C-alpha cells in the first residue's frame, strides 16, 4: 500500500473534507477510473496512428511478417 500527500487550495480541501471525499477507497476508485480512461485514449490513439501511417498489407507481406514472428519466437525459446 502506498501513501500519497496532496497539496490543495484551502477552500477545495475544506469542501472536499466536508463532503467526505478524503476517503482511501474513493481515491483509489478515482485513480482507477482515470487510469482506465487514459489507457483507452492511448489505445485508440495508437489505432489512429496505425490507420493513418500504413497502407493495407498484401497477403504476401502478412505471411512474411507471420514467418518472421515465428522465427523470432523460435529463436527466443533456444
Buried (B, 14 or more C-beta within 10 A) or exposed (E): EEEEEEEEEEEEBEEBEEEEEEEEEEEEEEEEEEEEEEEEEEEEEEEEEEEEEEEEEEEEEEEEEEEEEEEEEEEEEE
